[in-house]
C-alpha cells in the first residue's frame, strides 16, 4: 500500500510540475498593462481575431456565390424550358429546377437574415 501511495505522489508531483510549466509557457501577458486583450494573429490575417470575424468573412464570400449559382440555375432552366418543344417531361423538369432555385434563394435570404440578427444580438 505504501508503494502505491508513493507512486501516486510521484505521478501527481510530476503532473503538477508539467502543468505548471505549460501554464507558464502559454501565459499571455499584456505587456502594456492596458488591461485589454492582445491580438494573437498578425500579418494578412490580423483582421480575424474572433470566430465571428472568420464566419463573417466566409459568409461574405459564400452568399454572393450562392446567389450567382441560383441565378445560373434559373437561366439554365429557362433555356431548358424554351427548348422543350412541348415535351411534358422536359417542361416538368425545367419547372422543378426553377422552383428549386427560387426555394434556394428564399432559404439563402432567410439564413442571411438570421446570421445578421445573430450578429446584432450577440456581437453588438
MOPAC internal coordinates of N, CA, C and O (Angstrom, degrees):
PM7 1SCF
backbone

  N    0.0000 0     0.00 0     0.00 0    0    0    0
  C    1.4394 1     0.00 0     0.00 0    1    0    0
  C    1.5257 1   110.81 1     0.00 0    2    1    0
  O    1.2310 1   120.69 1   142.85 1    3    2    1
  N    1.3359 1   116.28 1   -37.15 1    3    2    1
  C    1.4590 1   119.37 1   179.07 1    5    3    2
  C    1.5264 1   111.17 1   -65.87 1    6    5    3
  O    1.2310 1   120.72 1   144.52 1    7    6    5
  N    1.3368 1   116.23 1   -35.48 1    7    6    5
  C    1.4658 1   119.57 1   178.39 1    9    7    6
  C    1.5262 1   110.46 1   -64.66 1   10    9    7
  O    1.2310 1   120.80 1   141.58 1   11   10    9
  N    1.3313 1   116.07 1   -38.42 1   11   10    9
  C    1.4599 1   120.02 1   179.06 1   13   11   10
  C    1.5271 1   110.37 1   -65.83 1   14   13   11
  O    1.2310 1   120.07 1   136.75 1   15   14   13
  N    1.3226 1   117.48 1   -43.25 1   15   14   13
  C    1.4654 1   120.94 1   177.92 1   17   15   14
  C    1.5218 1   111.10 1   -62.19 1   18   17   15
  O    1.2310 1   120.55 1   138.70 1   19   18   17
  N    1.3169 1   116.56 1   -41.30 1   19   18   17
  C    1.4579 1   121.29 1   179.24 1   21   19   18
  C    1.5319 1   110.29 1   -63.62 1   22   21   19
  O    1.2310 1   120.79 1   137.93 1   23   22   21
  N    1.3407 1   116.09 1   -42.07 1   23   22   21
  C    1.4645 1   120.44 1   179.54 1   25   23   22
  C    1.5266 1   110.74 1   -64.86 1   26   25   23
  O    1.2310 1   120.24 1   136.78 1   27   26   25
  N    1.3235 1   117.15 1   -43.22 1   27   26   25
  C    1.4640 1   121.02 1   178.62 1   29   27   26
  C    1.5219 1   110.06 1   -63.55 1   30   29   27
  O    1.2310 1   119.95 1   138.66 1   31   30   29
  N    1.3317 1   117.70 1   -41.34 1   31   30   29
  C    1.4632 1   121.20 1  -179.91 1   33   31   30
  C    1.5238 1   110.69 1   -64.48 1   34   33   31
  O    1.2310 1   120.24 1   136.26 1   35   34   33
  N    1.3375 1   117.15 1   -43.74 1   35   34   33
  C    1.4665 1   120.31 1   179.28 1   37   35   34
  C    1.5273 1   110.80 1   -64.19 1   38   37   35
  O    1.2310 1   121.09 1   137.39 1   39   38   37
  N    1.3276 1   115.53 1   -42.61 1   39   38   37
  C    1.4636 1   119.61 1  -179.54 1   41   39   38
  C    1.5195 1   110.83 1   -63.94 1   42   41   39
  O    1.2310 1   120.24 1   135.37 1   43   42   41
  N    1.3244 1   117.14 1   -44.63 1   43   42   41
  C    1.4644 1   119.39 1  -179.08 1   45   43   42
  C    1.5217 1   110.99 1   -68.17 1   46   45   43
  O    1.2310 1   119.61 1   144.43 1   47   46   45
  N    1.3212 1   118.35 1   -35.57 1   47   46   45
  C    1.4615 1   121.15 1   177.50 1   49   47   46
  C    1.5224 1   110.43 1   -65.83 1   50   49   47
  O    1.2310 1   120.39 1   135.93 1   51   50   49
  N    1.3202 1   116.86 1   -44.07 1   51   50   49
  C    1.4649 1   120.55 1   178.35 1   53   51   50
  C    1.5226 1   110.43 1   -64.18 1   54   53   51
  O    1.2310 1   120.33 1   138.67 1   55   54   53
  N    1.3264 1   116.97 1   -41.33 1   55   54   53
  C    1.4606 1   120.97 1   179.56 1   57   55   54
  C    1.5241 1   110.45 1   -64.71 1   58   57   55
  O    1.2310 1   120.40 1   135.87 1   59   58   57
  N    1.3389 1   116.85 1   -44.13 1   59   58   57
  C    1.4632 1   120.37 1   178.77 1   61   59   58
  C    1.5228 1   111.34 1   -61.93 1   62   61   59
  O    1.2310 1   120.18 1   138.81 1   63   62   61
  N    1.3170 1   117.27 1   -41.19 1   63   62   61
  C    1.4652 1   120.61 1   178.53 1   65   63   62
  C    1.5185 1   110.86 1   -64.09 1   66   65   63
  O    1.2310 1   120.85 1   136.79 1   67   66   65
  N    1.3222 1   115.98 1   -43.21 1   67   66   65
  C    1.4650 1   120.60 1   179.95 1   69   67   66
  C    1.5247 1   110.63 1   -63.41 1   70   69   67
  O    1.2310 1   120.26 1   133.38 1   71   70   69
  N    1.3337 1   117.12 1   -46.62 1   71   70   69
  C    1.4603 1   120.47 1  -179.23 1   73   71   70
  C    1.5218 1   111.11 1   -65.84 1   74   73   71
  O    1.2310 1   119.91 1   144.19 1   75   74   73
  N    1.3203 1   117.78 1   -35.81 1   75   74   73
  C    1.4596 1   120.84 1   176.90 1   77   75   74
  C    1.5219 1   110.56 1   -64.14 1   78   77   75
  O    1.2310 1   120.66 1   138.10 1   79   78   77
  N    1.3434 1   116.35 1   -41.90 1   79   78   77
  C    1.4593 1   120.51 1   178.03 1   81   79   78
  C    1.5227 1   110.61 1   -62.73 1   82   81   79
  O    1.2310 1   120.44 1   134.87 1   83   82   81
  N    1.3397 1   116.76 1   -45.13 1   83   82   81
  C    1.4676 1   120.95 1  -179.99 1   85   83   82
  C    1.5230 1   109.92 1   -62.89 1   86   85   83
  O    1.2310 1   120.06 1   135.62 1   87   86   85
  N    1.3200 1   117.49 1   -44.38 1   87   86   85
  C    1.4601 1   120.38 1  -178.61 1   89   87   86
  C    1.5208 1   111.17 1   -63.47 1   90   89   87
  O    1.2310 1   119.98 1   141.16 1   91   90   89
  N    1.3196 1   117.65 1   -38.84 1   91   90   89
  C    1.4588 1   120.26 1   179.76 1   93   91   90
  C    1.5207 1   111.41 1   -70.61 1   94   93   91
  O    1.2310 1   120.08 1   143.57 1   95   94   93
  N    1.3224 1   117.46 1   -36.43 1   95   94   93
  C    1.4592 1   119.21 1  -177.22 1   97   95   94
  C    1.5210 1   111.89 1   -78.47 1   98   97   95
  O    1.2310 1   119.36 1   157.49 1   99   98   97
  N    1.3329 1   118.83 1   -22.51 1   99   98   97
  C    1.4551 1   121.21 1  -179.17 1  101   99   98
  C    1.5219 1   113.24 1   -99.98 1  102  101   99
  O    1.2310 1   119.95 1  -179.02 1  103  102  101
  N    1.2985 1   117.70 1     0.98 1  103  102  101
  C    1.4526 1   120.54 1  -176.97 1  105  103  102
  C    1.5258 1   110.24 1   -67.13 1  106  105  103
  O    1.2310 1   121.16 1   -52.09 1  107  106  105
  N    1.3223 1   115.38 1   127.91 1  107  106  105
  C    1.4630 1   120.60 1   177.13 1  109  107  106
  C    1.5217 1   107.00 1   -98.67 1  110  109  107
  O    1.2310 1   120.84 1   -63.80 1  111  110  109
  N    1.2911 1   116.00 1   116.20 1  111  110  109
  C    1.4547 1   121.90 1  -176.77 1  113  111  110
  C    1.5162 1   108.40 1  -107.59 1  114  113  111
  O    1.2310 1   120.65 1   -43.63 1  115  114  113
  N    1.3033 1   116.36 1   136.37 1  115  114  113
  C    1.4570 1   121.17 1   176.22 1  117  115  114
  C    1.5235 1   107.74 1   -78.42 1  118  117  115
  O    1.2310 1   119.28 1   -75.89 1  119  118  117
  N    1.3416 1   118.97 1   104.11 1  119  118  117
  C    1.4619 1   120.48 1  -173.80 1  121  119  118
  C    1.5231 1   113.66 1   -67.38 1  122  121  119
  O    1.2310 1   119.97 1   153.74 1  123  122  121
  N    1.3208 1   117.66 1   -26.26 1  123  122  121
  C    1.4642 1   119.62 1  -179.24 1  125  123  122
  C    1.5239 1   112.66 1   -89.96 1  126  125  123
  O    1.2310 1   120.13 1   176.49 1  127  126  125
  N    1.3176 1   117.36 1    -3.51 1  127  126  125
  C    1.4632 1   122.62 1  -179.01 1  129  127  126
  C    1.5239 1   112.08 1    56.50 1  130  129  127
  O    1.2310 1   120.36 1  -140.88 1  131  130  129
  N    1.3118 1   116.91 1    39.12 1  131  130  129
  C    1.4565 1   120.30 1   179.62 1  133  131  130
  C    1.5155 1   112.03 1   -89.49 1  134  133  131
  O    1.2310 1   120.39 1   166.96 1  135  134  133
  N    1.3177 1   116.85 1   -13.04 1  135  134  133
  C    1.4509 1   120.16 1  -179.15 1  137  135  134
  C    1.5141 1   112.79 1    85.07 1  138  137  135
  O    1.2310 1   120.03 1   178.51 1  139  138  137
  N    1.3081 1   117.54 1    -1.49 1  139  138  137
  C    1.4552 1   121.33 1   179.88 1  141  139  138
  C    1.5121 1   112.01 1   -89.15 1  142  141  139
  O    1.2310 1   121.29 1    -1.04 1  143  142  141
  N    1.2909 1   115.13 1   178.96 1  143  142  141
  C    1.4545 1   121.47 1   178.61 1  145  143  142
  C    1.5160 1   108.25 1   -96.07 1  146  145  143
  O    1.2310 1   120.65 1   -48.36 1  147  146  145
  N    1.3034 1   116.36 1   131.64 1  147  146  145
  C    1.4552 1   121.43 1   179.68 1  149  147  146
  C    1.5198 1   109.18 1   -79.35 1  150  149  147
  O    1.2310 1   120.43 1   -41.57 1  151  150  149
  N    1.3192 1   116.79 1   138.43 1  151  150  149
  C    1.4523 1   121.04 1   176.66 1  153  151  150
  C    1.5184 1   108.71 1   -71.68 1  154  153  151
  O    1.2310 1   120.88 1   -49.25 1  155  154  153
  N    1.3183 1   115.93 1   130.75 1  155  154  153
  C    1.4524 1   120.69 1  -177.19 1  157  155  154
  C    1.5206 1   110.89 1   -89.43 1  158  157  155
  O    1.2310 1   120.29 1   140.34 1  159  158  157
  N    1.3304 1   117.06 1   -39.66 1  159  158  157
  C    1.4574 1   120.83 1  -176.59 1  161  159  158
  C    1.5222 1   110.74 1   -84.95 1  162  161  159
  O    1.2310 1   120.80 1   -38.30 1  163  162  161
  N    1.3132 1   116.08 1   141.70 1  163  162  161
  C    1.4553 1   121.02 1   177.08 1  165  163  162
  C    1.5172 1   108.74 1  -132.74 1  166  165  163
  O    1.2310 1   120.88 1   -11.64 1  167  166  165
  N    1.3080 1   115.93 1   168.36 1  167  166  165
  C    1.4579 1   120.48 1   178.23 1  169  167  166
  C    1.5116 1   111.44 1    87.20 1  170  169  167
  O    1.2310 1   120.25 1    29.37 1  171  170  169
  N    1.3406 1   117.13 1  -150.63 1  171  170  169
  C    1.4632 1   119.89 1  -175.55 1  173  171  170
  C    1.5246 1   114.23 1   -68.16 1  174  173  171
  O    1.2310 1   119.87 1   162.29 1  175  174  173
  N    1.3183 1   117.85 1   -17.71 1  175  174  173
  C    1.4611 1   120.36 1   179.11 1  177  175  174
  C    1.5258 1   111.92 1   -99.76 1  178  177  175
  O    1.2310 1   119.93 1  -163.62 1  179  178  177
  N    1.3190 1   117.73 1    16.38 1  179  178  177
  C    1.4635 1   120.12 1  -176.10 1  181  179  178
  C    1.5191 1   112.60 1   -68.70 1  182  181  179
  O    1.2310 1   119.93 1   164.29 1  183  182  181
  N    1.3237 1   117.75 1   -15.71 1  183  182  181
  C    1.4606 1   119.36 1   178.51 1  185  183  182
  C    1.5258 1   112.22 1   -77.30 1  186  185  183
  O    1.2310 1   119.62 1   167.28 1  187  186  185
  N    1.3262 1   118.33 1   -12.72 1  187  186  185
  C    1.4577 1   122.50 1  -179.72 1  189  187  186
  C    1.5233 1   109.26 1   -99.84 1  190  189  187
  O    1.2310 1   120.52 1   -90.61 1  191  190  189
  N    1.3204 1   116.62 1    89.39 1  191  190  189
  C    1.4574 1   120.27 1  -178.64 1  193  191  190
  C    1.5174 1   112.82 1  -105.02 1  194  193  191
  O    1.2310 1   120.29 1   165.84 1  195  194  193
  N    1.3190 1   117.06 1   -14.16 1  195  194  193
  C    1.4547 1   120.21 1   178.34 1  197  195  194
  C    1.5195 1   109.24 1  -132.16 1  198  197  195
  O    1.2310 1   121.29 1   -14.08 1  199  198  197
  N    1.3093 1   115.13 1   165.92 1  199  198  197
  C    1.4570 1   120.19 1   176.79 1  201  199  198
  C    1.5240 1   110.26 1   -63.51 1  202  201  199
  O    1.2310 1   120.43 1   145.48 1  203  202  201
  N    1.3153 1   116.78 1   -34.52 1  203  202  201
  C    1.4596 1   120.72 1   177.86 1  205  203  202
  C    1.5182 1   112.36 1   -62.56 1  206  205  203
  O    1.2310 1   120.18 1   142.20 1  207  206  205
  N    1.3353 1   117.26 1   -37.80 1  207  206  205
  C    1.4666 1   120.75 1   177.47 1  209  207  206
  C    1.5227 1   111.22 1   -63.61 1  210  209  207
  O    1.2310 1   120.56 1   138.80 1  211  210  209
  N    1.3171 1   116.53 1   -41.20 1  211  210  209
  C    1.4670 1   120.78 1  -179.57 1  213  211  210
  C    1.5257 1   110.23 1   -67.57 1  214  213  211
  O    1.2310 1   120.40 1   134.56 1  215  214  213
  N    1.3283 1   116.85 1   -45.44 1  215  214  213
  C    1.4635 1   120.44 1   179.65 1  217  215  214
  C    1.5226 1   110.30 1   -62.58 1  218  217  215
  O    1.2310 1   120.15 1   138.57 1  219  218  217
  N    1.3250 1   117.32 1   -41.43 1  219  218  217
  C    1.4577 1   121.31 1   179.30 1  221  219  218
  C    1.5213 1   110.95 1   -61.95 1  222  221  219
  O    1.2310 1   119.91 1   137.87 1  223  222  221
  N    1.3166 1   117.78 1   -42.13 1  223  222  221
  C    1.4682 1   120.95 1   179.39 1  225  223  222
  C    1.5258 1   111.09 1   -64.93 1  226  225  223
  O    1.2310 1   120.46 1   139.33 1  227  226  225
  N    1.3214 1   116.72 1   -40.67 1  227  226  225
  C    1.4670 1   120.23 1   179.21 1  229  227  226
  C    1.5274 1   110.45 1   -66.61 1  230  229  227
  O    1.2310 1   120.40 1   137.06 1  231  230  229
  N    1.3272 1   116.83 1   -42.94 1  231  230  229
  C    1.4620 1   119.83 1  -179.78 1  233  231  230
  C    1.5209 1   111.74 1   -66.26 1  234  233  231
  O    1.2310 1   120.11 1   145.64 1  235  234  233
  N    1.3297 1   117.40 1   -34.36 1  235  234  233
  C    1.4625 1   120.19 1   177.87 1  237  235  234
  C    1.5213 1   112.00 1   -65.28 1  238  237  235
  O    1.2310 1   119.97 1   158.65 1  239  238  237
  N    1.3083 1   117.66 1   -21.35 1  239  238  237
  C    1.4680 1   121.13 1   175.71 1  241  239  238
  C    1.5295 1   110.60 1   -91.00 1  242  241  239
  O    1.2310 1   120.32 1   137.35 1  243  242  241
  N    1.3315 1   117.00 1   -42.65 1  243  242  241
  C    1.4614 1   120.59 1  -172.87 1  245  243  242
  C    1.5282 1   114.07 1   -73.53 1  246  245  243
  O    1.2310 1   119.51 1   143.28 1  247  246  245
  N    1.3352 1   118.54 1   -36.72 1  247  246  245
  C    1.4600 1   119.45 1  -177.83 1  249  247  246
  C    1.5268 1   112.64 1   -64.09 1  250  249  247
  O    1.2310 1   118.60 1   130.09 1  251  250  249
  N    1.3279 1   120.27 1   -49.91 1  251  250  249
  C    1.4758 1   118.21 1   176.43 1  253  251  250
  C    1.5294 1   112.81 1   -62.36 1  254  253  251
  O    1.2310 1   120.52 1   144.35 1  255  254  253
  N    1.3169 1   116.62 1   -35.65 1  255  254  253
  C    1.4643 1   119.99 1   178.05 1  257  255  254
  C    1.5310 1   110.67 1   -63.94 1  258  257  255
  O    1.2310 1   120.23 1   138.33 1  259  258  257
  N    1.3150 1   117.16 1   -41.67 1  259  258  257
  C    1.4646 1   121.10 1   179.26 1  261  259  258
  C    1.5281 1   111.06 1   -66.75 1  262  261  259
  O    1.2310 1   120.01 1   141.67 1  263  262  261
  N    1.3249 1   117.58 1   -38.33 1  263  262  261
  C    1.4632 1   120.39 1   177.17 1  265  263  262
  C    1.5260 1   110.24 1   -64.61 1  266  265  263
  O    1.2310 1   120.41 1   138.52 1  267  266  265
  N    1.3206 1   116.82 1   -41.48 1  267  266  265
  C    1.4602 1   120.97 1   177.82 1  269  267  266
  C    1.5313 1   111.07 1   -62.30 1  270  269  267
  O    1.2310 1   120.35 1   136.98 1  271  270  269
  N    1.3144 1   116.94 1   -43.02 1  271  270  269
  C    1.4699 1   120.80 1   178.78 1  273  271  270
  C    1.5267 1   110.60 1   -63.58 1  274  273  271
  O    1.2310 1   120.14 1   137.32 1  275  274  273
  N    1.3390 1   117.34 1   -42.68 1  275  274  273
  C    1.4647 1   120.28 1   178.95 1  277  275  274
  C    1.5283 1   110.59 1   -63.67 1  278  277  275
  O    1.2310 1   120.04 1   140.20 1  279  278  277
  N    1.3264 1   117.53 1   -39.80 1  279  278  277
  C    1.4639 1   120.93 1   177.68 1  281  279  278
  C    1.5252 1   110.94 1   -62.65 1  282  281  279
  O    1.2310 1   120.38 1   135.98 1  283  282  281
  N    1.3238 1   116.88 1   -44.02 1  283  282  281
  C    1.4667 1   120.85 1   178.70 1  285  283  282
  C    1.5269 1   110.38 1   -62.76 1  286  285  283
  O    1.2310 1   120.02 1   140.47 1  287  286  285
  N    1.3180 1   117.56 1   -39.53 1  287  286  285
  C    1.4682 1   120.44 1   178.53 1  289  287  286
  C    1.5234 1   111.64 1   -65.35 1  290  289  287
  O    1.2310 1   120.27 1   141.53 1  291  290  289
  N    1.3333 1   117.08 1   -38.47 1  291  290  289
  C    1.4633 1   120.05 1   177.84 1  293  291  290
  C    1.5245 1   110.44 1   -66.05 1  294  293  291
  O    1.2310 1   120.21 1   136.51 1  295  294  293
  N    1.3331 1   117.21 1   -43.49 1  295  294  293
  C    1.4690 1   120.69 1   178.75 1  297  295  294
  C    1.5274 1   110.40 1   -63.00 1  298  297  295
  O    1.2310 1   120.25 1   136.71 1  299  298  297
  N    1.3322 1   117.14 1   -43.29 1  299  298  297
  C    1.4697 1   120.76 1   179.01 1  301  299  298
  C    1.5234 1   110.84 1   -62.26 1  302  301  299
  O    1.2310 1   120.48 1   137.01 1  303  302  301
  N    1.3229 1   116.69 1   -42.99 1  303  302  301
  C    1.4627 1   120.02 1   178.57 1  305  303  302
  C    1.5245 1   110.64 1   -65.16 1  306  305  303
  O    1.2310 1   120.02 1   144.42 1  307  306  305
  N    1.3297 1   117.57 1   -35.58 1  307  306  305
  C    1.4646 1   120.51 1   176.13 1  309  307  306
  C    1.5178 1   111.68 1   -63.66 1  310  309  307
  O    1.2310 1   120.26 1   137.67 1  311  310  309
  N    1.3331 1   117.11 1   -42.33 1  311  310  309
  C    1.4679 1   120.14 1   176.00 1  313  311  310
  C    1.5271 1   110.96 1   -63.59 1  314  313  311
  O    1.2310 1   120.58 1   137.84 1  315  314  313
  N    1.3199 1   116.49 1   -42.16 1  315  314  313
  C    1.4669 1   119.69 1   178.02 1  317  315  314
  C    1.5266 1   110.69 1   -61.66 1  318  317  315
  O    1.2310 1   120.73 1   140.33 1  319  318  317
  N    1.3325 1   116.21 1   -39.67 1  319  318  317
  C    1.4607 1   120.84 1   179.54 1  321  319  318
  C    1.5230 1   110.90 1   -66.13 1  322  321  319
  O    1.2310 1   120.54 1   139.29 1  323  322  321
  N    1.3323 1   116.58 1   -40.71 1  323  322  321
  C    1.4650 1   119.18 1  -179.11 1  325  323  322
  C    1.5305 1   111.97 1   -72.37 1  326  325  323
  O    1.2310 1   119.59 1   154.40 1  327  326  325
  N    1.3230 1   118.39 1   -25.60 1  327  326  325
  C    1.4624 1   121.61 1   179.90 1  329  327  326
  C    1.5279 1   112.80 1   -93.52 1  330  329  327
  O    1.2310 1   120.18 1  -177.21 1  331  330  329
  N    1.3079 1   117.27 1     2.79 1  331  330  329
  C    1.4645 1   119.97 1  -174.61 1  333  331  330
  C    1.5255 1   113.23 1   -70.98 1  334  333  331
  O    1.2310 1   119.82 1   156.64 1  335  334  333
  N    1.3127 1   117.95 1   -23.36 1  335  334  333
  C    1.4711 1   123.58 1  -178.91 1  337  335  334
  C    1.5310 1   111.54 1    52.77 1  338  337  335
  O    1.2310 1   121.01 1  -141.36 1  339  338  337
  N    1.3110 1   115.68 1    38.64 1  339  338  337
  C    1.4541 1   120.38 1   174.59 1  341  339  338
  C    1.5147 1   115.47 1    81.13 1  342  341  339
  O    1.2310 1   119.65 1  -176.39 1  343  342  341
  N    1.3076 1   118.27 1     3.61 1  343  342  341
  C    1.4691 1   120.90 1   178.74 1  345  343  342
  C    1.5302 1   108.60 1   -67.97 1  346  345  343
  O    1.2310 1   119.76 1   -63.50 1  347  346  345
  N    1.3408 1   118.06 1   116.50 1  347  346  345
  C    1.4667 1   119.89 1  -174.64 1  349  347  346
  C    1.5299 1   113.80 1   -60.53 1  350  349  347
  O    1.2310 1   119.84 1   146.12 1  351  350  349
  N    1.3146 1   117.91 1   -33.88 1  351  350  349
  C    1.4679 1   120.21 1   179.93 1  353  351  350
  C    1.5182 1   111.95 1   -67.06 1  354  353  351
  O    1.2310 1   120.42 1   136.91 1  355  354  353
  N    1.3334 1   116.80 1   -43.09 1  355  354  353
  C    1.4662 1   120.86 1  -179.91 1  357  355  354
  C    1.5234 1   110.38 1   -70.03 1  358  357  355
  O    1.2310 1   120.48 1   140.33 1  359  358  357
  N    1.3501 1   116.68 1   -39.67 1  359  358  357
  C    1.4697 1   120.40 1   178.23 1  361  359  358
  C    1.5214 1   109.94 1   -61.49 1  362  361  359
  O    1.2310 1   120.39 1   134.90 1  363  362  361
  N    1.3250 1   116.85 1   -45.10 1  363  362  361
  C    1.4673 1   120.80 1  -179.37 1  365  363  362
  C    1.5346 1   110.76 1   -63.48 1  366  365  363
  O    1.2310 1   120.77 1   139.59 1  367  366  365
  N    1.3398 1   116.14 1   -40.41 1  367  366  365
  C    1.4651 1   120.29 1   179.41 1  369  367  366
  C    1.5308 1   110.75 1   -65.60 1  370  369  367
  O    1.2310 1   120.06 1   137.45 1  371  370  369
  N    1.3300 1   117.49 1   -42.55 1  371  370  369
  C    1.4683 1   120.98 1   179.68 1  373  371  370
  C    1.5238 1   110.98 1   -65.91 1  374  373  371
  O    1.2310 1   120.46 1   139.39 1  375  374  373
  N    1.3264 1   116.73 1   -40.61 1  375  374  373
  C    1.4649 1   119.90 1   177.78 1  377  375  374
  C    1.5314 1   110.88 1   -63.80 1  378  377  375
  O    1.2310 1   120.53 1   141.08 1  379  378  377
  N    1.3250 1   116.60 1   -38.92 1  379  378  377
  C    1.4672 1   120.13 1   177.90 1  381  379  378
  C    1.5270 1   110.63 1   -65.45 1  382  381  379
  O    1.2310 1   120.24 1   142.03 1  383  382  381
  N    1.3400 1   117.15 1   -37.97 1  383  382  381
  C    1.4679 1   119.99 1   177.63 1  385  383  382
  C    1.5226 1   111.14 1   -64.24 1  386  385  383
  O    1.2310 1   120.36 1   137.24 1  387  386  385
  N    1.3307 1   116.91 1   -42.76 1  387  386  385
  C    1.4665 1   120.41 1   178.61 1  389  387  386
  C    1.5224 1   109.90 1   -64.33 1  390  389  387
  O    1.2310 1   120.49 1   135.95 1  391  390  389
  N    1.3338 1   116.68 1   -44.05 1  391  390  389
  C    1.4678 1   120.57 1   178.99 1  393  391  390
  C    1.5271 1   110.95 1   -60.57 1  394  393  391
  O    1.2310 1   120.25 1   135.40 1  395  394  393
  N    1.3139 1   117.13 1   -44.60 1  395  394  393
  C    1.4679 1   120.52 1   179.83 1  397  395  394
  C    1.5255 1   111.62 1   -64.85 1  398  397  395
  O    1.2310 1   120.01 1   141.48 1  399  398  397
  N    1.3174 1   117.59 1   -38.52 1  399  398  397
  C    1.4634 1   120.26 1   178.93 1  401  399  398
  C    1.5250 1   110.89 1   -66.59 1  402  401  399
  O    1.2310 1   120.20 1   139.29 1  403  402  401
  N    1.3284 1   117.22 1   -40.71 1  403  402  401
  C    1.4701 1   120.54 1   178.58 1  405  403  402
  C    1.5271 1   110.26 1   -66.45 1  406  405  403
  O    1.2310 1   120.14 1   138.61 1  407  406  405
  N    1.3260 1   117.35 1   -41.39 1  407  406  405
  C    1.4720 1   120.32 1   176.19 1  409  407  406
  C    1.5267 1   109.94 1   -61.64 1  410  409  407
  O    1.2310 1   120.36 1   140.09 1  411  410  409
  N    1.3221 1   116.91 1   -39.91 1  411  410  409
  C    1.4654 1   120.46 1   176.86 1  413  411  410
  C    1.5158 1   112.40 1   -61.50 1  414  413  411
  O    1.2310 1   120.37 1   138.69 1  415  414  413
  N    1.3364 1   116.89 1   -41.31 1  415  414  413
  C    1.4715 1   120.20 1   178.16 1  417  415  414
  C    1.5237 1   110.26 1   -64.92 1  418  417  415
  O    1.2310 1   120.44 1   139.26 1  419  418  417
  N    1.3332 1   116.76 1   -40.74 1  419  418  417
  C    1.4693 1   119.93 1   178.51 1  421  419  418
  C    1.5258 1   110.47 1   -63.62 1  422  421  419
  O    1.2310 1   120.21 1   134.70 1  423  422  421
  N    1.3333 1   117.20 1   -45.30 1  423  422  421
  C    1.4687 1   120.24 1   177.70 1  425  423  422
  C    1.5254 1   111.30 1   -62.65 1  426  425  423
  O    1.2310 1   120.57 1   142.72 1  427  426  425
  N    1.3081 1   116.51 1   -37.28 1  427  426  425
  C    1.4587 1   120.85 1   177.64 1  429  427  426
  C    1.5239 1   110.82 1   -64.08 1  430  429  427
  O    1.2310 1   120.44 1   136.77 1  431  430  429
  N    1.3325 1   116.77 1   -43.23 1  431  430  429
  C    1.4658 1   120.49 1   179.15 1  433  431  430
  C    1.5268 1   110.81 1   -64.10 1  434  433  431
  O    1.2310 1   120.50 1   138.10 1  435  434  433
  N    1.3272 1   116.64 1   -41.90 1  435  434  433
  C    1.4710 1   120.16 1   179.33 1  437  435  434
  C    1.5272 1   110.63 1   -65.84 1  438  437  435
  O    1.2310 1   120.15 1   137.68 1  439  438  437
  N    1.3225 1   117.33 1   -42.32 1  439  438  437
  C    1.4689 1   119.23 1   179.78 1  441  439  438
  C    1.5244 1   111.24 1   -67.09 1  442  441  439
  O    1.2310 1   119.87 1   143.43 1  443  442  441
  N    1.3248 1   117.85 1   -36.57 1  443  442  441
  C    1.4670 1   120.63 1   176.21 1  445  443  442
  C    1.5261 1   110.01 1   -64.10 1  446  445  443
  O    1.2310 1   120.84 1   137.04 1  447  446  445
  N    1.3305 1   116.00 1   -42.96 1  447  446  445
  C    1.4535 1   120.23 1   179.05 1  449  447  446
  C    1.5309 1   110.69 1   -62.73 1  450  449  447
  O    1.2310 1   120.18 1   137.35 1  451  450  449
  N    1.3328 1   117.26 1   -42.65 1  451  450  449
  C    1.4656 1   120.44 1   178.52 1  453  451  450
  C    1.5265 1   111.71 1   -65.41 1  454  453  451
  O    1.2310 1   120.24 1   141.96 1  455  454  453
  N    1.3255 1   117.15 1   -38.04 1  455  454  453
  C    1.4655 1   120.06 1   178.06 1  457  455  454
  C    1.5246 1   110.46 1   -64.91 1  458  457  455
  O    1.2310 1   120.28 1   138.16 1  459  458  457
  N    1.3262 1   117.08 1   -41.84 1  459  458  457
  C    1.4618 1   120.15 1   178.49 1  461  459  458
  C    1.5255 1   111.09 1   -66.52 1  462  461  459
  O    1.2310 1   120.77 1   139.02 1  463  462  461
  N    1.3248 1   116.13 1   -40.98 1  463  462  461
  C    1.4612 1   120.43 1   178.82 1  465  463  462
  C    1.5234 1   110.99 1   -63.25 1  466  465  463
  O    1.2310 1   120.47 1   135.45 1  467  466  465
  N    1.3215 1   116.71 1   -44.55 1  467  466  465
  C    1.4617 1   121.20 1   178.64 1  469  467  466
  C    1.5209 1   110.91 1   -62.40 1  470  469  467
  O    1.2310 1   120.58 1   138.16 1  471  470  469
  N    1.3149 1   116.49 1   -41.84 1  471  470  469
  C    1.4630 1   120.27 1   179.19 1  473  471  470
  C    1.5214 1   110.94 1   -62.76 1  474  473  471
  O    1.2310 1   120.20 1   137.64 1  475  474  473
  N    1.3186 1   117.22 1   -42.36 1  475  474  473
  C    1.4734 1   120.05 1  -178.53 1  477  475  474
  C    1.5216 1   112.44 1   -71.39 1  478  477  475
  O    1.2310 1   120.28 1   149.68 1  479  478  477
  N    1.3350 1   117.06 1   -30.32 1  479  478  477
  C    1.4640 1   119.54 1  -179.84 1  481  479  478
  C    1.5265 1   111.14 1   -77.98 1  482  481  479
  O    1.2310 1   120.33 1   131.19 1  483  482  481
  N    1.3343 1   116.97 1   -48.81 1  483  482  481
  C    1.4571 1   120.37 1  -172.18 1  485  483  482
  C    1.5225 1   114.49 1   -92.67 1  486  485  483
  O    1.2310 1   119.57 1   159.66 1  487  486  485
  N    1.3173 1   118.42 1   -20.34 1  487  486  485
  C    1.4654 1   121.83 1  -179.80 1  489  487  486
  C    1.5253 1   109.99 1  -130.14 1  490  489  487
  O    1.2310 1   120.12 1  -111.97 1  491  490  489
  N    1.3502 1   117.37 1    68.03 1  491  490  489
  C    1.4782 1   119.59 1  -175.88 1  493  491  490
  C    1.5109 1   113.94 1   -68.21 1  494  493  491
  O    1.2310 1   120.10 1   180.00 1  495  494  493

